[in-house]
Amino acid sequence: MPGMAGMGNGVADAAAMGLAMAVIAPLLALYFSGRVAKIVRVLARHPALVLTAFVFEHAALIAAMTGYWSPAWLTGLLRISLVVIAVAFWLPVVDRNGLGDAARIVYLFIAGPLLDLPALYLIASGRSAAGIAMIVTMLPIPLAAVTAVYSWMRREERDAIELQRLRESPS
């Protein structure tokens, strides 16, 4: 029996998937970021490819979970690969040597709506509760984008104040 087809609209599956992508994966990325520096550098150079793979894998998993055509082994494999790709997605975001401030912000702001598209499919196909559960559990992605904007703004402000102090101090 495929994932969501047999479970009352799949709310638990959708929520678990959202939490895996937006909460567990960034925590794993934080854990691995210092340990796999070479991989982080490669992923940071190709964030568009990582994001594209993440979006398509997420959509494929939703398709497999909602269709009656998908064998259980395929759905299981897609679930595992979703977590792996989600960690790869977060590595350049959480690593100090990953993306720069502007790139990190754009990356996260683009990712949020793209990753919500499969949830919108769930809503449109009559699984409103599952789609909304997925959107809500993936809110850490846009919240991370807002946090990155705020952090960058504070850092720039602090640097500008320090520069002003240096200019005003007698030499």
C-alpha positions as CSV (number, residue, x, y, z in Angstrom):
1,M,0.0,0.0,0.0
2,P,1.6,3.3,-1.0
3,G,2.3,5.9,1.7
4,M,-0.5,8.5,1.7
5,A,-3.1,6.5,-0.2
6,G,-4.1,4.3,2.7
7,M,-3.6,6.7,5.6
8,G,-6.5,9.2,6.2
9,N,-5.2,11.9,4.0
10,G,-1.6,11.3,5.0
11,V,-1.3,14.2,7.6
12,A,1.3,12.3,9.7
13,D,3.4,11.4,6.6
14,A,3.3,14.9,5.3
15,A,4.2,16.4,8.6
16,A,7.0,13.9,9.1
17,M,8.4,14.7,5.7
18,G,8.2,18.5,6.4
19,L,10.0,18.1,9.7
20,A,12.6,15.8,8.2
21,M,13.4,18.4,5.5
22,A,13.2,21.6,7.6
23,V,14.2,20.6,11.1
24,I,16.1,17.3,11.2
25,A,18.1,17.9,8.0
26,P,19.5,21.3,9.1
27,L,20.5,19.8,12.4
28,L,22.3,16.9,10.6
29,A,23.9,19.5,8.3
30,L,25.2,21.4,11.3
31,Y,26.6,18.2,12.7
32,F,28.3,17.2,9.5
33,S,29.4,20.7,8.3
34,G,32.8,20.7,10.0
35,R,33.4,17.0,9.2
36,V,32.8,17.1,5.5
37,A,34.4,20.4,4.4
38,K,35.3,19.2,0.9
39,I,31.7,18.2,0.2
40,V,30.4,21.5,1.6
41,R,32.7,23.4,-0.8
42,V,31.5,21.4,-3.7
43,L,27.8,21.9,-2.8
44,A,28.4,25.6,-2.2
45,R,29.7,26.0,-5.7
46,H,26.6,24.3,-7.1
47,P,23.7,25.3,-5.0
48,A,21.3,25.6,-7.9
49,L,21.9,21.9,-8.8
50,V,21.4,20.8,-5.2
51,L,18.2,22.9,-5.0
52,T,16.9,21.5,-8.3
53,A,17.6,17.9,-7.2
54,F,15.9,18.6,-3.9
55,V,12.8,20.0,-5.5
56,F,12.5,17.2,-8.0
57,E,13.2,14.4,-5.5
58,H,10.6,15.9,-3.1
59,A,8.0,16.0,-6.0
60,A,8.9,12.4,-7.0
61,L,8.3,11.3,-3.4
62,I,4.9,13.0,-3.2
63,A,4.0,11.4,-6.5
64,A,5.1,8.0,-5.3
65,M,3.3,8.4,-2.0
66,T,0.0,9.6,-3.5
67,G,-0.2,7.2,-6.4
68,Y,-1.2,3.6,-6.4
69,W,1.5,2.7,-8.9
70,S,4.5,3.0,-6.6
71,P,6.0,-0.1,-5.0
72,A,6.8,0.2,-1.3
73,W,10.5,-0.2,-1.9
74,L,10.6,2.8,-4.3
75,T,8.8,5.0,-1.7
76,G,11.2,3.8,1.0
77,L,14.2,4.6,-1.2
78,L,12.8,8.0,-2.1
79,R,12.2,8.8,1.6
80,I,15.8,8.0,2.4
81,S,17.2,9.9,-0.5
82,L,15.0,12.9,0.5
83,V,16.8,13.2,3.8
84,V,20.2,12.8,2.2
85,I,19.4,15.5,-0.4
86,A,17.8,17.7,2.3
87,V,21.1,17.5,4.3
88,A,23.0,18.4,1.1
89,F,20.6,21.4,0.6
90,W,21.3,22.7,4.1
91,L,25.1,22.1,4.2
92,P,26.0,25.3,2.2
93,V,23.5,27.3,4.3
94,V,24.8,26.3,7.8
95,D,28.5,26.1,7.0
96,R,30.6,29.3,7.6
97,N,32.5,28.6,4.3
98,G,29.3,27.8,2.4
99,L,27.2,30.5,0.7
100,G,27.8,34.2,1.3
101,D,25.1,36.2,2.9
102,A,23.3,37.4,-0.2
103,A,23.5,34.0,-1.9
104,R,22.2,32.2,1.3
105,I,19.2,34.6,1.5
106,V,18.3,34.1,-2.2
107,Y,18.8,30.4,-2.0
108,L,16.4,30.1,1.0
109,F,13.8,32.5,-0.3
110,I,13.7,30.6,-3.6
111,A,13.6,27.2,-1.9
112,G,10.6,27.9,0.3
113,P,7.9,28.3,-2.5
114,L,9.5,25.6,-4.7
115,L,9.4,23.0,-2.0
116,D,5.8,24.0,-1.2
117,L,4.6,23.1,-4.7
118,P,4.1,19.4,-3.9
119,A,2.1,20.5,-0.8
120,L,-0.1,22.6,-3.0
121,Y,-0.6,19.5,-5.2
122,L,-1.8,17.7,-2.1
123,I,-4.2,20.5,-1.3
124,A,-5.5,20.6,-4.9
125,S,-6.0,16.8,-5.0
126,G,-8.3,16.9,-1.9
127,R,-5.7,16.2,0.8
128,S,-5.9,19.6,2.3
129,A,-4.9,18.6,5.8
130,A,-1.8,16.8,4.6
131,G,-0.8,19.7,2.3
132,I,-1.2,22.3,5.1
133,A,0.7,20.0,7.5
134,M,3.6,19.9,5.1
135,I,3.6,23.6,4.5
136,V,3.5,24.4,8.3
137,T,6.2,21.9,9.2
138,M,8.5,23.4,6.4
139,L,8.1,26.9,7.8
140,P,11.7,26.8,9.2
141,I,13.0,27.3,5.6
142,P,11.5,30.8,5.1
143,L,12.2,31.5,8.8
144,A,15.8,30.7,8.2
145,A,15.8,33.1,5.2
146,V,14.3,35.9,7.4
147,T,16.9,35.1,10.1
148,A,19.7,35.3,7.5
149,V,18.4,38.7,6.3
150,Y,18.3,40.0,9.9
151,S,21.7,38.6,10.8
152,W,23.3,40.1,7.7
153,M,21.6,43.4,8.4
154,R,22.9,43.5,12.0
155,R,26.4,42.5,10.9
156,E,26.5,45.3,8.2
157,E,25.2,47.8,10.8
158,R,27.8,46.8,13.3
159,D,30.5,47.0,10.7
160,A,29.3,50.5,9.6
161,I,29.3,51.7,13.2
162,E,32.8,50.4,13.7
163,L,34.0,52.0,10.6
164,Q,32.5,55.3,11.7
165,R,34.3,55.0,15.1
166,L,37.6,54.4,13.3
167,R,37.1,57.5,11.1
168,E,36.2,59.7,14.1
169,S,39.0,58.5,16.4
170,P,42.1,60.7,16.5
171,S,45.0,59.1,14.8
